[in-house]
Amino acid sequence: MKRYQQGVLLIEALIGILIFSIGILALIAMQASAISAQSDAQIRIEAANLADRLVNKIWFNVNRANATATQTSLSGAGGFVHQATEASWCNFTGTASTNPIVTSWVDDVTNNAATRLPGAAANMVSVAVDTSAAGFNKVTVSICWKAPTDAIARKHQVVTHIN
């Protein structure tokens, strides 16, 4: 009887090693997925912070002397409007703002090593102002970026009303 059981222990050990190896590989795959998700979340937070930073600067620097002055300081010469037309997904066109607040912000999004978003380019940011509604001005700040693993660009948009 003992003769028929020779090698069974070896087979059991190999099956145990196989199951253990599959478990370890699953843990490694989950770790890689968690790192990717954390990296994506960090980029999204940075995009939100950049958009909020510009909105706060607009709120602080807009002329509120009267409704006409507010509209002019938002959208007129030297205003905050920047590439307000979206030609296609995350491809903004139109006149670039000469306002130093906006140009500095665009530089932070696209060039500043500490704050830039991966794959962001000058045509991937926009500030649109709608002054047509009575009583408030609608400001839309859009930021796009494209991580190396992304097939298409991602977009973060903030819409606020300034009166």
C-alpha positions in Angstrom: 0.0 0.0 0.0 2.8 2.4 0.8 4.3 1.8 -2.6 1.3 3.4 -4.4 1.6 6.7 -2.4 5.1 7.5 -3.4 5.3 11.1 -4.8 1.9 12.3 -3.5 3.6 14.6 -1.0 5.6 16.2 -3.9 2.4 16.7 -5.9 0.6 18.3 -2.9 3.6 20.6 -2.3 3.6 21.7 -6.0 -0.2 22.4 -5.9 0.3 24.4 -2.7 3.1 26.5 -4.2 0.9 27.1 -7.3 -2.0 28.4 -5.2 0.4 30.6 -3.1 1.9 32.0 -6.3 -1.5 32.9 -7.8 -2.3 34.7 -4.5 0.9 36.7 -4.6 0.4 37.7 -8.2 -3.2 38.8 -7.4 -1.8 41.0 -4.6 0.8 42.5 -6.9 -2.0 43.3 -9.5 -4.2 44.9 -6.8 -1.2 47.0 -5.6 -0.6 48.3 -9.2 -4.2 49.1 -9.6 -4.3 51.0 -6.3 -1.2 53.0 -7.2 -2.8 54.0 -10.6 -6.0 55.0 -8.9 -4.1 57.1 -6.3 -2.1 58.8 -9.1 -5.3 59.6 -11.0 -7.0 61.0 -7.9 -4.0 63.2 -7.2 -4.1 64.7 -10.7 -7.8 65.3 -10.4 -7.3 67.1 -7.1 -4.6 69.3 -8.7 -6.9 70.2 -11.6 -9.6 71.2 -9.2 -7.2 73.2 -7.1 -5.9 75.0 -10.2 -9.4 75.8 -11.4 -10.5 77.0 -8.0 -7.4 79.2 -7.7 -8.3 81.0 -10.9 -12.0 81.4 -9.9 -10.9 82.9 -6.5 -8.6 85.4 -8.3 -11.4 86.4 -10.6 -13.8 86.9 -7.7 -11.2 89.0 -5.9 -10.1 91.1 -9.0 -13.3 91.8 -10.8 -14.6 95.4 -10.8 -17.9 95.5 -9.0 -18.5 99.3 -9.4 -21.7 98.6 -11.4 -23.1 95.8 -13.6 -21.5 97.3 -16.8 -18.1 97.6 -15.1 -18.4 94.0 -13.8 -19.2 92.7 -17.3 -16.4 94.7 -18.9 -13.8 93.6 -16.4 -14.8 90.0 -16.9 -15.0 89.9 -20.7 -13.7 93.1 -22.2 -10.2 94.1 -23.1 -7.9 92.9 -20.5 -10.6 90.7 -19.1 -10.5 87.1 -18.0 -11.9 85.4 -21.2 -9.3 83.0 -22.6 -9.9 80.7 -25.6 -13.6 80.5 -25.0 -14.6 78.3 -27.9 -14.3 74.5 -27.7 -13.6 73.4 -31.3 -13.5 69.7 -30.3 -13.1 67.8 -27.1 -10.5 69.6 -25.0 -9.3 71.7 -28.0 -10.1 75.3 -27.2 -9.7 78.1 -29.7 -10.3 81.8 -29.7 -8.4 84.8 -28.4 -5.9 84.2 -25.7 -6.2 86.5 -22.7 -3.6 89.1 -22.0 -4.7 89.5 -18.4 -1.6 88.7 -16.3 -3.7 86.7 -13.8 -4.9 84.4 -16.6 -1.5 84.1 -18.4 0.1 83.2 -15.1 -2.6 80.6 -14.4 -2.1 79.1 -17.9 1.6 78.9 -17.3 0.9 77.1 -13.9 -1.3 74.5 -15.7 1.0 73.9 -18.6 4.6 74.7 -17.7 5.2 75.1 -14.0 7.0 72.0 -12.8 5.3 72.1 -9.4 1.7 72.4 -10.6 1.5 71.4 -14.2 -0.9 68.7 -15.3 0.5 65.8 -17.4 -0.1 66.2 -21.1 -1.7 69.7 -20.6 -1.1 72.1 -23.5 -1.9 75.8 -24.1 -5.0 74.8 -26.2 -6.3 72.6 -23.4 -7.4 75.4 -21.0 -10.3 77.9 -21.3 -12.1 80.6 -19.5 -15.5 81.4 -20.9 -17.7 84.3 -19.7 -21.4 84.6 -20.4 -22.6 88.1 -19.5 -26.0 87.7 -21.2 -28.0 86.8 -18.1 -29.5 89.6 -16.0 -28.1 89.8 -12.5 -25.1 87.6 -12.8 -22.2 86.7 -15.0 -21.5 83.0 -15.6 -17.8 82.1 -15.7 -16.7 78.6 -16.8 -13.1 77.5 -16.2 -12.1 74.3 -18.1 -8.8 72.4 -17.7 -7.9 69.3 -19.7 -5.0 66.9 -19.4 -3.9 63.6 -20.8 -2.0 61.1 -18.8 0.3 58.7 -20.7 -2.2 55.9 -20.2 -5.2 57.9 -21.3 -6.7 57.3 -24.8 -8.6 60.7 -24.7 -8.0 63.8 -22.6 -9.8 64.3 -19.3 -11.6 67.5 -18.4 -12.3 69.3 -15.2 -14.8 72.2 -15.3 -15.8 74.8 -12.7 -18.9 77.0 -13.3 -19.5 80.0 -11.1 -21.7 83.1 -11.1 -20.2 86.5 -10.4 -22.4 89.5 -9.8 
